[in-house]
Every structure is written in structure tokens, then in C-alpha cells.
């Protein structure tokens, strides 16, 4: 089955402001003295002011991990308020290690090994995957969605952040969803889209706030097999807050899809609403 996607209209609402971007987002429960933020590079500077590295109690990898935990905590709460569930974590993957589930964890190795090889290894239910040094990876299998970022490596220690999408939120969204960014490396959002009645033409109203103009990747994945894609395209996202009217066309009907939205790296972006008609 194929699904065609078209951007039919863009409605600009207001110029970008940090206040508008962050409004409605919860504070991180793990570090409640931090404000709600979507980019851990911003969060890290606040943590460094509060707890400077001294080489004894506080070391560099902790700043990276704590900043990612704070941002992913905000994201997890936002997903939960929309009926979904994610698992998340960030740590030195060598010692003390990082594990989100029985079959989703980092393989403990020295930082020098990671740097020389160019990637860290993560075990998933379907075997090992690689997260590049200074990079990220979206992990997609038939019934498993995850994401990982590797922002920092030292001689022994290295910081790894992992995210597992356990239960996907469904459209229409009740609350805003941030796109969490690990030191500039932005994770995608996945939302289940289905119609109230079978229809060959479906309209999506997608509200997005972005701190700058960017090209956002959109994919429609099968809800029964995430590795199968019905479509892949890009939309030009304006700086500020705007609504994007997307039209999905498929015959005889548009199937239930998992809509993946992937912003560019080094952006601060939120998904404000996602409504489906009919």
C-alpha cells in the first residue's frame, strides 16, 4: 500500500520566543531546580553553574548525563500526559553503566576503545546496534523503537543517552510534545494517526514551534511493522509558531500510520498539536 502526502497550507501564528517554546512543558522531576528545557546543551550550562566540576565528586561526564536526563525527563512527562510511555536514561556507559530494560542496554567498554573504534555498542531485543561518537541513531525494528546519542568520550568514561518508545501517543494530542535534544542532537517524535471513520483522504493539522527555519523529515510508518514506510518527505518549517496542513491520500482508505517527525539537529522544536480529520 502507498500513501501520498502533500503540504497544502502553512498558517503562521506568531514569531519565535523562548517563552512560547517552553510554555506548558513540565519541570524535570529528577532535577526540579531546573526549568523545562528541550536542549541539554542549554541545560548543561545551568548544571555547571550549580555544581562545577572539581575532578573528585563532580566530573565532566556527569554534566552531560544530568543535562540529558533533565531534558528526557521533560519529554517523558509530556509523552505520558498524551497517553504514551517512554523509558530514558543517561550515564557513563563504562562505569556505572546504562540499562533501560532487560534487553536494551549499553555494552560496557573503556572510552578509549569507543574513541578508537568510532562508536559505542548497544544491545537491543534484535541484537547489537552502533551509536557513533558525537552522533545519534534512531533504532527501528518491527515492534521496537529507540534512540541513542553519544555526546562525550574520555579515556575511560563516555556518556551515552538512550530512549525507548514503549507506548506511542495517539492523535489528537492533548498537550505539547518537545523534541528532546542531546547537546544539539535531536530525537524524533512518533505519534499514532488514525481516522474516526475509514477515508481515502485525511487531513492533518500539525502545530510546530521552531527557533529557526529548518527542513523537517516526515515519515509514515506501518503501525504493525515500524520498518515498513508508506511515505517519506520533508516540509519547510518556519521560525516561530505555525500550523502545517498535511493531506494524506491512499485508496481505498488511508491506513493507521505511525507519523514520525524528525527536526534538524541544533534546533529547539516542539510539536504543539496534531489533529486528524475526519
C-alpha positions as a Markdown table, in Angstrom:
| # | Residue | x | y | z |
|---|---|---|---|---|
| 1 | Unk | 0.0 | 0.0 | 0.0 |
| 2 | Unk | 1.2 | 3.5 | -0.8 |
| 3 | Unk | 0.2 | 6.8 | 0.9 |
| 4 | Unk | 0.8 | 10.2 | -0.8 |
| 5 | Unk | 1.5 | 13.1 | 1.5 |
| 6 | Unk | 1.1 | 16.8 | 0.5 |
| 7 | Unk | 1.7 | 20.0 | 2.3 |
| 8 | Unk | -1.4 | 22.0 | 1.4 |
| 9 | Unk | -1.2 | 25.1 | 3.6 |
| 10 | Unk | 1.1 | 26.9 | 6.2 |
| 11 | Unk | -0.5 | 29.2 | 8.7 |
| 12 | Unk | 2.0 | 31.4 | 10.6 |
| 13 | Unk | 0.8 | 32.2 | 14.1 |
| 14 | Unk | 3.5 | 34.2 | 15.9 |
| 15 | Unk | 7.2 | 35.0 | 15.9 |
| 16 | Unk | 9.5 | 32.7 | 17.9 |
| 17 | Unk | 10.1 | 33.3 | 21.6 |
| 18 | Unk | 11.7 | 31.1 | 24.2 |
| 19 | Unk | 8.7 | 31.7 | 26.4 |
| 20 | Unk | 6.4 | 30.4 | 23.7 |
| 21 | Unk | 8.6 | 27.4 | 23.0 |
| 22 | Unk | 8.7 | 26.3 | 26.7 |
| 23 | Unk | 5.2 | 27.3 | 27.8 |
| 24 | Unk | 3.2 | 24.3 | 29.0 |
| 25 | Unk | 6.1 | 22.0 | 29.5 |
| 26 | Unk | 6.7 | 20.4 | 32.9 |
| 27 | Unk | 9.9 | 20.8 | 35.0 |
| 28 | Unk | 12.1 | 17.7 | 35.2 |
| 29 | Unk | 11.1 | 15.6 | 38.2 |
| 30 | Unk | 14.7 | 14.3 | 38.6 |
| 31 | Unk | 16.2 | 17.8 | 38.8 |
| 32 | Unk | 13.3 | 20.1 | 39.9 |
| 33 | Unk | 15.5 | 23.1 | 40.4 |
| 34 | Unk | 15.9 | 23.3 | 36.6 |
| 35 | Unk | 13.4 | 24.9 | 34.3 |
| 36 | Unk | 11.7 | 23.0 | 31.5 |
| 37 | Unk | 14.1 | 22.9 | 28.5 |
| 38 | Unk | 14.3 | 21.0 | 25.3 |
| 39 | Unk | 18.1 | 21.2 | 24.5 |
| 40 | Unk | 20.6 | 19.8 | 27.0 |
| 41 | Unk | 23.4 | 22.0 | 25.8 |
| 42 | Unk | 21.5 | 24.9 | 27.4 |
| 43 | Unk | 20.7 | 22.8 | 30.5 |
| 44 | Unk | 24.3 | 21.8 | 30.9 |
| 45 | Unk | 25.4 | 25.4 | 31.4 |
| 46 | Unk | 22.9 | 25.7 | 34.2 |
| 47 | Unk | 24.1 | 22.5 | 35.9 |
| 48 | Unk | 27.7 | 23.5 | 35.6 |
| 49 | Unk | 26.9 | 26.8 | 37.5 |
| 50 | Unk | 25.1 | 24.8 | 40.2 |
| 51 | Unk | 27.6 | 22.0 | 40.6 |
| 52 | Unk | 31.0 | 22.9 | 39.0 |
| 53 | Unk | 33.3 | 20.0 | 38.1 |
| 54 | Unk | 36.0 | 19.5 | 40.8 |
| 55 | Unk | 37.6 | 16.4 | 39.5 |
| 56 | Unk | 36.7 | 14.5 | 42.6 |
| 57 | Unk | 33.0 | 14.5 | 43.4 |
| 58 | Unk | 31.8 | 16.1 | 40.1 |
| 59 | Unk | 33.4 | 15.2 | 36.8 |
| 60 | Unk | 32.6 | 16.2 | 33.2 |
| 61 | Unk | 30.5 | 13.2 | 32.1 |
| 62 | Unk | 28.1 | 13.9 | 35.0 |
| 63 | Unk | 27.2 | 17.3 | 33.5 |
| 64 | Unk | 26.4 | 15.7 | 30.1 |
| 65 | Unk | 24.4 | 12.9 | 31.6 |
| 66 | Unk | 22.5 | 15.1 | 34.1 |
| 67 | Unk | 21.6 | 17.6 | 31.3 |
| 68 | Unk | 20.3 | 14.8 | 29.1 |
| 69 | Unk | 18.3 | 13.2 | 32.0 |
| 70 | Unk | 16.6 | 16.6 | 32.7 |
| 71 | Unk | 15.6 | 17.1 | 29.0 |
| 72 | Unk | 14.5 | 13.5 | 28.6 |
| 73 | Unk | 12.5 | 13.7 | 31.9 |
| 74 | Unk | 10.6 | 16.7 | 30.5 |
| 75 | Unk | 9.9 | 14.7 | 27.3 |
| 76 | Unk | 8.8 | 11.5 | 29.2 |
| 77 | Unk | 6.3 | 13.5 | 31.3 |
| 78 | Unk | 4.9 | 15.1 | 28.1 |
| 79 | Unk | 4.6 | 11.8 | 26.4 |
| 80 | Unk | 2.8 | 10.4 | 29.4 |
| 81 | Unk | 0.3 | 13.3 | 29.5 |
| 82 | Unk | -0.6 | 12.3 | 25.9 |
| 83 | Unk | -1.2 | 8.7 | 26.8 |
| 84 | Unk | 2.2 | 7.3 | 25.9 |
| 85 | Unk | 5.2 | 5.9 | 27.7 |
| 86 | Unk | 8.9 | 6.2 | 27.2 |
| 87 | Unk | 11.9 | 4.9 | 29.1 |
| 88 | Unk | 15.0 | 7.0 | 29.3 |
| 89 | Unk | 18.5 | 7.2 | 30.9 |
| 90 | Unk | 21.9 | 8.7 | 30.6 |
| 91 | Unk | 25.1 | 7.7 | 32.3 |
| 92 | Unk | 28.8 | 6.8 | 31.9 |
| 93 | Unk | 28.3 | 3.6 | 29.9 |
| 94 | Unk | 31.5 | 2.1 | 31.1 |
| 95 | Unk | 31.1 | 2.5 | 34.9 |
| 96 | Unk | 28.4 | 2.6 | 36.3 |
| 97 | Unk | 26.8 | 1.5 | 33.0 |
| 98 | Unk | 23.4 | 2.1 | 31.4 |
| 99 | Unk | 20.4 | -0.2 | 31.1 |
| 100 | Unk | 16.8 | 0.6 | 30.3 |
| 101 | Unk | 15.3 | -2.9 | 30.1 |
| 102 | Unk | 16.4 | -6.5 | 30.2 |
| 103 | Unk | 17.2 | -6.5 | 26.5 |
| 104 | Unk | 18.1 | -2.8 | 26.0 |
| 105 | Unk | 21.4 | -1.6 | 27.4 |
| 106 | Unk | 24.9 | -0.3 | 26.7 |
| 107 | Unk | 27.8 | -2.7 | 26.4 |
| 108 | Unk | 30.4 | -1.6 | 28.9 |
| 109 | Unk | 33.7 | -0.7 | 27.4 |
| 110 | Unk | 36.5 | 1.8 | 28.0 |
| 111 | Unk | 36.2 | 5.3 | 26.5 |
| 112 | Unk | 39.5 | 4.8 | 24.6 |
| 113 | Unk | 38.1 | 1.8 | 22.9 |
| 114 | Unk | 35.0 | 3.7 | 21.9 |
| 115 | Unk | 37.0 | 6.7 | 20.6 |
| 116 | Unk | 39.4 | 4.5 | 18.6 |
| 117 | Unk | 36.6 | 2.5 | 17.0 |
| 118 | Unk | 34.3 | 5.4 | 16.4 |
| 119 | Unk | 31.1 | 4.1 | 18.0 |
| 120 | Unk | 29.6 | 2.7 | 21.2 |
| 121 | Unk | 27.7 | -0.6 | 21.2 |
| 122 | Unk | 24.1 | -1.0 | 22.5 |
| 123 | Unk | 22.2 | -4.3 | 22.9 |
| 124 | Unk | 18.6 | -4.4 | 21.7 |
| 125 | Unk | 16.0 | -7.2 | 21.6 |
| 126 | Unk | 17.2 | -7.7 | 18.0 |
| 127 | Unk | 20.9 | -7.7 | 18.6 |
| 128 | Unk | 23.6 | -5.1 | 18.7 |
| 129 | Unk | 23.4 | -1.6 | 17.2 |
| 130 | Unk | 26.1 | 1.1 | 17.0 |
| 131 | Unk | 25.9 | 4.7 | 18.2 |
| 132 | Unk | 28.5 | 6.9 | 16.6 |
| 133 | Unk | 30.8 | 9.0 | 18.7 |
| 134 | Unk | 29.5 | 12.6 | 18.7 |
| 135 | Unk | 26.4 | 11.4 | 16.9 |
| 136 | Unk | 23.0 | 9.8 | 17.3 |
| 137 | Unk | 20.9 | 6.9 | 15.9 |
| 138 | Unk | 17.2 | 6.2 | 15.7 |
| 139 | Unk | 16.7 | 2.4 | 16.3 |
| 140 | Unk | 13.9 | 0.8 | 14.3 |
| 141 | Unk | 12.8 | -2.8 | 14.3 |
| 142 | Unk | 9.4 | -4.4 | 13.6 |
| 143 | Unk | 8.0 | -3.8 | 17.1 |
| 144 | Unk | 10.7 | -1.7 | 18.7 |
| 145 | Unk | 11.6 | 2.0 | 18.6 |
| 146 | Unk | 14.5 | 3.5 | 20.3 |
| 147 | Unk | 17.0 | 6.3 | 20.1 |
| 148 | Unk | 20.5 | 6.9 | 21.3 |
| 149 | Unk | 23.1 | 9.7 | 21.4 |
| 150 | Unk | 26.8 | 9.6 | 22.4 |
| 151 | Unk | 27.8 | 13.2 | 23.1 |
| 152 | Unk | 31.1 | 12.8 | 25.1 |
| 153 | Unk | 34.0 | 10.4 | 25.3 |
| 154 | Unk | 37.0 | 10.4 | 27.7 |
| 155 | Unk | 39.9 | 8.0 | 28.2 |
| 156 | Unk | 37.8 | 5.7 | 30.5 |
| 157 | Unk | 34.3 | 7.2 | 30.7 |
| 158 | Unk | 31.8 | 8.0 | 28.0 |
| 159 | Unk | 28.3 | 9.5 | 28.1 |
| 160 | Unk | 25.5 | 7.6 | 26.4 |
| 161 | Unk | 21.8 | 8.6 | 26.4 |
| 162 | Unk | 19.1 | 6.1 | 25.5 |
| 163 | Unk | 15.4 | 6.5 | 24.9 |
| 164 | Unk | 12.9 | 3.7 | 24.3 |
| 165 | Unk | 9.4 | 4.4 | 22.9 |
| 166 | Unk | 7.3 | 1.9 | 24.9 |
| 167 | Unk | 3.8 | 3.1 | 24.1 |
| 168 | Unk | 3.2 | 5.7 | 21.4 |
| 169 | Unk | 0.8 | 8.7 | 22.0 |
| 170 | Unk | -2.2 | 8.9 | 19.7 |
| 171 | Unk | -3.5 | 11.9 | 17.8 |
| 172 | Unk | -5.2 | 14.2 | 18.6 |
| 173 | Unk | -2.6 | 15.3 | 21.2 |
| 174 | Unk | -3.8 | 16.8 | 24.5 |
| 175 | Unk | -0.5 | 18.5 | 25.3 |
| 176 | Unk | 2.6 | 19.8 | 23.7 |
| 177 | Unk | 5.4 | 17.4 | 22.9 |
| 178 | Unk | 9.0 | 18.6 | 22.8 |
| 179 | Unk | 11.6 | 17.1 | 20.5 |
| 180 | Unk | 14.4 | 16.3 | 23.1 |
| 181 | Unk | 17.9 | 17.4 | 22.1 |
| 182 | Unk | 21.0 | 15.7 | 23.4 |
| 183 | Unk | 23.6 | 18.6 | 23.2 |
| 184 | Unk | 22.2 | 19.6 | 19.8 |
| 185 | Unk | 21.3 | 16.1 | 18.5 |
| 186 | Unk | 17.5 | 16.0 | 18.2 |
| 187 | Unk | 15.4 | 12.9 | 18.7 |
| 188 | Unk | 12.2 | 12.3 | 16.7 |
| 189 | Unk | 8.6 | 12.1 | 17.8 |
| 190 | Unk | 6.3 | 9.2 | 16.9 |
| 191 | Unk | 2.5 | 9.6 | 17.0 |
| 192 | Unk | -0.2 | 7.1 | 16.0 |
| 193 | Unk | -2.6 | 8.6 | 13.5 |
| 194 | Unk | -5.9 | 7.0 | 12.7 |
| 195 | Unk | -9.3 | 8.3 | 11.5 |
| 196 | Unk | -12.7 | 8.0 | 13.2 |
| 197 | Unk | -14.2 | 6.6 | 10.0 |
| 198 | Unk | -12.4 | 5.0 | 7.0 |
| 199 | Unk | -11.5 | 7.6 | 4.4 |
| 200 | Unk | -9.3 | 7.8 | 1.3 |
| 201 | Unk | -8.3 | 11.4 | 2.1 |
| 202 | Unk | -7.1 | 12.5 | 5.6 |
| 203 | Unk | -6.2 | 16.0 | 6.7 |
| 204 | Unk | -3.6 | 16.5 | 9.5 |
| 205 | Unk | -3.3 | 19.9 | 11.3 |
| 206 | Unk | 0.2 | 19.9 | 12.8 |
| 207 | Unk | 1.3 | 22.8 | 15.1 |
| 208 | Unk | 5.1 | 23.3 | 15.4 |
| 209 | Unk | 7.3 | 25.9 | 17.1 |
| 210 | Unk | 10.9 | 26.2 | 16.0 |
| 211 | Unk | 13.6 | 28.5 | 17.0 |
| 212 | Unk | 14.8 | 28.8 | 13.3 |
| 213 | Unk | 13.8 | 27.8 | 9.8 |
| 214 | Unk | 14.5 | 24.2 | 9.1 |
| 215 | Unk | 13.7 | 21.2 | 6.9 |
| 216 | Unk | 11.8 | 18.6 | 8.9 |
| 217 | Unk | 11.6 | 14.9 | 7.8 |
| 218 | Unk | 8.2 | 13.3 | 8.0 |
| 219 | Unk | 7.6 | 9.6 | 7.6 |
| 220 | Unk | 4.6 | 7.4 | 7.7 |
| 221 | Unk | 5.4 | 4.0 | 9.2 |
| 222 | Unk | 3.2 | 0.9 | 9.5 |
| 223 | Unk | 1.6 | 0.6 | 12.9 |
| 224 | Unk | 2.1 | -3.2 | 12.7 |
| 225 | Unk | 5.7 | -3.1 | 11.4 |
| 226 | Unk | 7.7 | 0.0 | 12.1 |
| 227 | Unk | 10.3 | -0.9 | 9.5 |
| 228 | Unk | 7.7 | -0.5 | 6.7 |
| 229 | Unk | 7.2 | 3.0 | 5.5 |
| 230 | Unk | 4.2 | 4.3 | 3.5 |
| 231 | Unk | 5.9 | 7.6 | 2.7 |
| 232 | Unk | 8.9 | 9.8 | 3.4 |
| 233 | Unk | 9.1 | 13.5 | 2.7 |
| 234 | Unk | 10.3 | 16.9 | 4.1 |
| 235 | Unk | 8.5 | 20.0 | 5.0 |
| 236 | Unk | 10.0 | 23.5 | 5.3 |
| 237 | Unk | 9.3 | 24.7 | 8.8 |
| 238 | Unk | 9.3 | 28.4 | 9.5 |
| 239 | Unk | 11.0 | 30.1 | 12.5 |
| 240 | Unk | 8.3 | 30.8 | 15.1 |
| 241 | Unk | 4.9 | 29.1 | 15.7 |
| 242 | Unk | 2.9 | 27.9 | 12.8 |
| 243 | Unk | 0.3 | 25.3 | 11.7 |
| 244 | Unk | 1.0 | 23.0 | 8.8 |
| 245 | Unk | -1.9 | 21.4 | 6.9 |
| 246 | Unk | -0.9 | 18.0 | 5.5 |
| 247 | Unk | -3.1 | 15.9 | 3.3 |
| 248 | Unk | -2.8 | 12.1 | 3.2 |
| 249 | Unk | -4.2 | 10.2 | 0.2 |
| 250 | Unk | -4.5 | 6.4 | -0.2 |
| 251 | Unk | -7.0 | 4.1 | -1.9 |
| 252 | Unk | -9.3 | 2.6 | -0.8 |
| 253 | Unk | -8.5 | 4.1 | 2.6 |
| 254 | Unk | -5.7 | 5.7 | 4.5 |
| 255 | Unk | -4.4 | 3.1 | 6.9 |
| 256 | Unk | -3.5 | 3.7 | 10.6 |
| 257 | Unk | 0.1 | 5.1 | 10.5 |
| 258 | Unk | 2.8 | 6.0 | 12.9 |
| 259 | Unk | 3.8 | 9.5 | 12.0 |
| 260 | Unk | 7.5 | 10.2 | 12.6 |
| 261 | Unk | 8.6 | 13.8 | 12.7 |
| 262 | Unk | 12.4 | 14.5 | 12.8 |
| 263 | Unk | 13.7 | 18.0 | 13.1 |
| 264 | Unk | 17.1 | 19.1 | 12.1 |
| 265 | Unk | 19.9 | 18.9 | 14.7 |
| 266 | Unk | 20.8 | 22.0 | 16.6 |
| 267 | Unk | 17.2 | 23.2 | 16.6 |
| 268 | Unk | 14.8 | 23.8 | 19.5 |
| 269 | Unk | 11.4 | 22.5 | 18.4 |
| 270 | Unk | 8.1 | 21.5 | 19.9 |
| 271 | Unk | 5.1 | 19.7 | 18.5 |
| 272 | Unk | 2.2 | 21.8 | 19.8 |
| 273 | Unk | -0.8 | 19.9 | 18.4 |
| 274 | Unk | -1.6 | 17.1 | 16.0 |
| 275 | Unk | -5.3 | 16.9 | 14.9 |
| 276 | Unk | -6.8 | 14.4 | 12.4 |
| 277 | Unk | -9.8 | 14.9 | 10.1 |
| 278 | Unk | -12.1 | 13.0 | 9.7 |
